Amino acid sequence: MTNAADSPAAELAHPPLRVGLLLDSDINLFWVRPILEAISRDPGLALCIAIYNAGTTGFIEPARSPWQRLRHNRFLHNRVIRLERWKDQAALARYQRTDISDLLKTVPSLSILPEQTRYTDRLAKDDLARIRQHAPDLLLRFGFRILRGAILDLPPYGVWSYHHGDSDRYRGGPPGFWELINNEPATGCTLQVLTEELDGGPVLGKLHRRSHPVSAELNYFAISESGIALFEYGIQRLKRFQGDPAGFHASLERPDATHAHIYRSPDNLTMTRYVARRLRHHARSRIRRRNKVQWSIALRPGSSLDVVTEHQQPSHWLRPDPSRFWADPFLYPQGGNLYLFLEEYLYAQNKALISVARVNGEHTGLLEPPQPVLECPHHLSFPFVFQHEGEHFMLPEQRQGQALVLYRSSGFPFSWRPYRTLLANTEVVDPVLFQHGGYWWLFCSYARHGNGDNNLHLYYATDLDGEFRPHPMNPVRSSLVGSRMAGAMHVEAGRLLRPAQNCLHRYGGSMIIWQVDTLTPDSWGEQQVHELLPESSSPFPEGLHSLSLAGGAIATDGYRMAR
C-alpha cells in the first residue's frame, strides 16, 4: 500500500535489500508476476539472482503393486478437475500461468541440479558457494520442492515460501480442495520462513479468504491471489529490521508444533461427495439467480450502544424502490437538523453515489427522499462525515479511483469538493478518521488482490493536513472476523469502541464491537465486547454491516434477496 506522503529517505539510509529467486522455469503461476513487479518498483529492493531447478519438479512416485495402484486410484479426481477447468474457463482465464522472463533480463542466473530424494531437494556445497557470491539478503521460493540443508540458513533473512492453506490445520494437498470437502467457511494462506521442520517455520503472515462455494480450482487461485499481500506485509516488516536480521527473526510468530493432518489427492469416493456438493449448489443458485441483493437502513431513537445490543427500541426500516438500495448510514447533526448520509446504489448503473436526507423528529423515518450530493465516475460508498475547525468534511470509500481523497463541503450538505489526497496509488475500503492522543488516526482495510474483508491498517498524522504514516504493526488485525470497519469510532462511558464487520461466512454477516485499549504510534490492542446479529424478524434479515450513533438516533443496515 503506497502512502502519497511516504518518504524514501528511510529506505535510502540502507542499501537495497538483495532478493534472490528459486524457480523451476520462467513460466510461473499468475501470482508470482505481481510480486516481481512490486520488487522492481521498490527502490529499497533489488533482484540479485535467479536460481533455476535443473532436476525433477514433481514428487518421485514409488513402485506400486497392482493392488496399491487400484487403492490409490485418482481417476475421478483427474476427470472432474479437467471438466471444471473447461466449465469455469472464463473465470479461470485471469489465473493463467505467465512468462516472467521480461522481468529477469538483467538478473544473473544459475541452473542447479539438486540432490533429490522422493520429496526433497538439497543443494551441494559448490552450488551454495556460487549463490553466496551474489549475497542475497533473502530468497523467495517459487520453485524447487521441499528444501533441506544449508540453503535455508544462507540468506540473513531466510528463505520465504508460501503455503496455500492454513498451516495450523491443512497440510498436503491439493490446496483449496479439502477446505470445501470439510465445509470450511474460509481458506487460509501462510507465508513462512522455511526451516527443516515441514510447515513449522516462523510465520511472516497469514490471511484467510471466504471459500469458494463449489470449485476447488477457483478456491485455490483466489487464496493465491490474496496471498500476494502477505509478501508486501513481510517486506514492510523486514524494512523495520533492516540491518538487524536477529531482531527480524525474533519478531516472527513461532507456531506451535503442528499436528495437522497431511492430506493427499482425493480418492473416487471423496470425489463423488465433491461432485454432489457442486450439483446441489447449482440447483440452489438457479433459484437465487432470479433475485438480487437489496440493502436498506433501519432507524431508531437512542444514544447508547445498549439500545442496539439489548434491542431496547424497535427498528423502523426505510423502503427503497426496486431500482436501488440504501446502505452505509452515517448520521450527522447540524443546524438543528439530523442528516442521514448514505450509499445509494443504482442497479442500472452498477455503481453507487452518496446521497443525504433529513431524519424526522421521532427518529423513525426521513423528511424527504435522499438527494444526491457526491457522484464520481467510479463507485462511492461509506460516506464518513465529520467536522473540524468549523468545516464539514467527508471521506467516502473510493477504492476504484485508486486513491483516498478527502472532500470538504463548499455548501453543506449538497456541495463537496476535493480537499486533499490522504493515500495515493492504493485501494482501501471503509476509511474512518478519528482524533485520539494528539494524532489523527486513519482506519482502513487494504483491498488489492481480492482482499478487503480480512485486514485492518492504521495510519496516523499530527494534523489533518499532515503526512499520514503507516503504523509499524500493520496490519494490526488480519482476520475475516472484525477487521473491516463498520462505522465511526464511538466513545461511550469512557470506552473507545470500534465497530467492525464479521465477514467469515458472508460479507456483512454480523458486526463485532471492539474496545480499543491501546492506540499509539508504536502499539495497538483491542478486545471484543459485543457481537451484533442481523434482526431475523426484520424485512431485511440477511446481513448487518454498518452502525451510526448521533443526534439521539441510531442507524444500522441489512439486506434481503429481492425480485
ABEGO torsion letter per residue (X at the ends): XBBAABBAAAAAABBBBBBBBBBABABBBAAAAAAAAAAAABAABBBABBBBBABBABBBBBBBBAAAAAAABAAAAAAAAAAAAAAAAAAAAAABBBBAAAAAAABBBBBBBBBBBAABBBBBAAAAAAAAAAGBABBBBABEBBBBEAAAAABAAEBBBBBBEBAAABBEOBBGAAAAAAGBABBBBBBBBBBABBGABBBABBBBBBBBAABAAAAAAAAAAAAAAAAAAAAAAAAAABGBAAAAAAABBBBBBBABBBBBBBBAAAAAAAAAAAAAAAAAAAAAAABBBBBBBBBBBEABAAAAAAGABBBBBBBBBAABBBBGBBBBBBGGBBBBBBBBBBAAAGBBBBBBBBBBAAGABBABBBBBABBBABBBBGBBBBBBGGBBBBBBBAAAAGBBBBBBBAGOAABBBBABBABBGBBBBGBBBBBBGGBBBBBBBBABGGBGAABBBBBBBABAABBBBBBAAOBABBBABGABBAEBBBBBGGBBBBBBBBAAABBGABBBBBBBABBBAABBBBBBABBBBBBAABABAABBABBBBBGGBBBBBBBBBBX
